[in-house]
Amino acid sequence: MSAKPFNDTFLKACRHEPTEHVPVWYMRQAGRYQPEYRAIRAKYSFFEMNYIPEVCAEVTRLPVEQLGVDAAILFADIMTPLKPIGVDVNIESGVGPVIANPVKTLSDVQRLGELDPESHVPYIMEAIKILRQQLSVPLIGFAGAPFTLASYIIEGGPSKHYHKTKAFMYTQPEAWQALMDKLGEMTIRYLKAQIGAGAQAVQVFDSWVGALNDEDYRTYIAPVMHRIFSALKETGVPTIYFGVGAGHLLKEWDRLPVDVVGLDWRTSIRTARELGVTKVLQGNLDPTLLLAPWDMLEAKAKAILDEGTKQPGYIFNLGHGVFPDAKVETLQKLTRFIHSYRRDS
Ligand SMILES: Cc1c2[nH]c(c1CCC(=O)O)Cc1[nH]c(c(CCC(=O)O)c1C)Cc1[nH]c(c(CCC(=O)O)c1C)Cc1[nH]c(c(C)c1CCC(=O)O)C2
């Protein structure tokens, strides 16, 4: 049991409530920039780290203890629930997810199974239960969103332009719909199971949905995202929606029953507010700035804090994940700076 009092700053911000300091956590706060992570990773494959709840919990706790952030994010991958439903995926270091049996047709979609979290990913629920005993900050669960998962399943790996994915969407509407239904249902089950096990907030990563224009987003994606966030609303646990290069979709996102919108580094908080986004905002320091001189990094972080804290309900984060070449010391210093920040007026 942790002796520290529980720090609920992050959860308060998710609920639009004022907080004494600005809560901060970092996407990819567990990863290769940490020597301790690299040492553990040297012993296991990515999914082995996932399968052993004690290892998963240790890697999840590492950045909380090392950086002093206000939330933990479960150590897993957006691909984790796809393996048990029949996607032959591997995580290759420096590449990302690689899929041996990409989906090409409706029958490929129909072959994908239904996720039963208790029997398919019991290790995830076990890791969450262990972490809830150990952590004195909230634990964020997460999942990939249907478009982003579909992009890996259809392309077979990382992609630049998502040609195959979009061609599939345009030319095989019935199969696309079936895939969205299946992945939407999987996401709901997976996140509800994480919440049932103790996750105190959930983030849905739609990293690559910015590849769609706003009309296609409305047609092909908004309905399934609506279904997911409506289903999660019943749990009362705060939800976060994040995407990269998705600034043009923010008006659509503001209509979803989601609590927090995660901004990538391209769209400023001011722009999001000017577009009329009313949700709690999370973000969005360009992660490359972690490599810049400290004075520049501090000035950019301060400018973001000045914008973000204009109203209650703001969470500091990076505008995408920490890169492997970031320094632990820089993230420690940044975290201290965020915590010491107070608005001038
Ligand atoms: C698109 C996406 C993936 N995975 C994820 C996303 C959405 C976020 C984003 O846009 O970055 C989400 C993710 N992946 C991982 C986490 C763990 C929690 C955390 O943020 O600390 C989370 C939340 C661990 C991981 N997932 C991965 C690593 C690196 C694995 C290793 O040690 O080799 C980690 C720590 C692998 C992975 N998995 C994926 C990619 C692009 C990569 C990175 C490729 C690389 O740089 O090696 C798919």
The ligand as an SDF file (V2000), in Angstrom:
LIG
                    3D

 48 52  0  0  0  0  0  0  0  0999 V2000
   -0.2890    4.4280  -32.5660 C   0  0  0  0  0  0  0  0  0  0  0  0
   -0.0620    3.7910  -31.2170 C   0  0  0  0  0  0  0  0  0  0  0  0
    0.5870    2.5560  -30.9700 C   0  0  0  0  0  0  0  0  0  0  0  0
    0.5700    2.3470  -29.6090 N   0  0  0  0  0  0  0  0  0  0  0  0
   -0.0380    3.3970  -28.9750 C   0  0  0  0  0  0  0  0  0  0  0  0
   -0.4850    4.2910  -29.9710 C   0  0  0  0  0  0  0  0  0  0  0  0
   -1.2640    5.5390  -29.7190 C   0  0  0  0  0  0  0  0  0  0  0  0
   -0.3810    6.6450  -29.2610 C   0  0  0  0  0  0  0  0  0  0  0  0
    0.4710    7.2610  -30.3330 C   0  0  0  0  0  0  0  0  0  0  0  0
   -0.0730    7.8370  -31.2720 O   0  0  0  0  0  0  0  0  0  0  0  0
    1.6950    7.1610  -30.2050 O   0  0  0  0  0  0  0  0  0  0  0  0
   -0.3260    3.5830  -27.5440 C   0  0  0  0  0  0  0  0  0  0  0  0
    0.6610    3.1300  -26.5540 C   0  0  0  0  0  0  0  0  0  0  0  0
    1.7520    2.3320  -26.7260 N   0  0  0  0  0  0  0  0  0  0  0  0
    2.3780    2.1520  -25.5310 C   0  0  0  0  0  0  0  0  0  0  0  0
    1.6230    2.8080  -24.5330 C   0  0  0  0  0  0  0  0  0  0  0  0
    1.9490    2.6250  -23.0560 C   0  0  0  0  0  0  0  0  0  0  0  0
    1.7000    3.5900  -22.0850 C   0  0  0  0  0  0  0  0  0  0  0  0
    2.5250    4.8580  -22.1360 C   0  0  0  0  0  0  0  0  0  0  0  0
    2.1350    5.7800  -22.8970 O   0  0  0  0  0  0  0  0  0  0  0  0
    3.4880    4.9670  -21.3470 O   0  0  0  0  0  0  0  0  0  0  0  0
    0.5550    3.4460  -25.1670 C   0  0  0  0  0  0  0  0  0  0  0  0
   -0.5260    4.3240  -24.5660 C   0  0  0  0  0  0  0  0  0  0  0  0
    3.5920    1.3910  -25.2680 C   0  0  0  0  0  0  0  0  0  0  0  0
    4.5290    1.1700  -26.3810 C   0  0  0  0  0  0  0  0  0  0  0  0
    4.2170    0.7570  -27.6370 N   0  0  0  0  0  0  0  0  0  0  0  0
    5.3910    0.5950  -28.3540 C   0  0  0  0  0  0  0  0  0  0  0  0
    6.4920    0.9140  -27.5410 C   0  0  0  0  0  0  0  0  0  0  0  0
    7.9550    0.7870  -27.9140 C   0  0  0  0  0  0  0  0  0  0  0  0
    8.1970   -0.6780  -27.7410 C   0  0  0  0  0  0  0  0  0  0  0  0
    9.6170   -1.1040  -27.5870 C   0  0  0  0  0  0  0  0  0  0  0  0
   10.1160   -1.1130  -26.4610 O   0  0  0  0  0  0  0  0  0  0  0  0
   10.1920   -1.5030  -28.6080 O   0  0  0  0  0  0  0  0  0  0  0  0
    5.9570    1.2700  -26.2820 C   0  0  0  0  0  0  0  0  0  0  0  0
    6.7390    1.6430  -25.0460 C   0  0  0  0  0  0  0  0  0  0  0  0
    5.4190    0.1280  -29.7490 C   0  0  0  0  0  0  0  0  0  0  0  0
    4.5210    0.8370  -30.6580 C   0  0  0  0  0  0  0  0  0  0  0  0
    3.1750    0.6330  -30.7710 N   0  0  0  0  0  0  0  0  0  0  0  0
    2.6450    1.5230  -31.6850 C   0  0  0  0  0  0  0  0  0  0  0  0
    3.6960    2.3260  -32.1590 C   0  0  0  0  0  0  0  0  0  0  0  0
    3.5530    3.4370  -33.1720 C   0  0  0  0  0  0  0  0  0  0  0  0
    4.8680    1.9130  -31.5150 C   0  0  0  0  0  0  0  0  0  0  0  0
    6.2280    2.5710  -31.5260 C   0  0  0  0  0  0  0  0  0  0  0  0
    7.2060    2.1000  -32.4890 C   0  0  0  0  0  0  0  0  0  0  0  0
    8.5650    2.4180  -31.9120 C   0  0  0  0  0  0  0  0  0  0  0  0
    8.8960    3.6060  -31.7500 O   0  0  0  0  0  0  0  0  0  0  0  0
    9.2650    1.4660  -31.5710 O   0  0  0  0  0  0  0  0  0  0  0  0
    1.1880    1.6280  -31.9620 C   0  0  0  0  0  0  0  0  0  0  0  0
  1  2  1  0
  2  3  2  0
  2  6  1  0
  3  4  1  0
  3 48  1  0
  4  5  1  0
  5  6  2  0
  5 12  1  0
  6  7  1  0
  7  8  1  0
  8  9  1  0
  9 10  2  0
  9 11  1  0
 12 13  1  0
 13 14  1  0
 13 22  2  0
 14 15  1  0
 15 16  2  0
 15 24  1  0
 16 17  1  0
 16 22  1  0
 17 18  1  0
 18 19  1  0
 19 20  2  0
 19 21  1  0
 22 23  1  0
 24 25  1  0
 25 26  1  0
 25 34  2  0
 26 27  1  0
 27 28  2  0
 27 36  1  0
 28 29  1  0
 28 34  1  0
 29 30  1  0
 30 31  1  0
 31 32  2  0
 31 33  1  0
 34 35  1  0
 36 37  1  0
 37 38  1  0
 37 42  2  0
 38 39  1  0
 39 40  2  0
 39 48  1  0
 40 41  1  0
 40 42  1  0
 42 43  1  0
 43 44  1  0
 44 45  1  0
 45 46  2  0
 45 47  1  0
M  END
$$$$
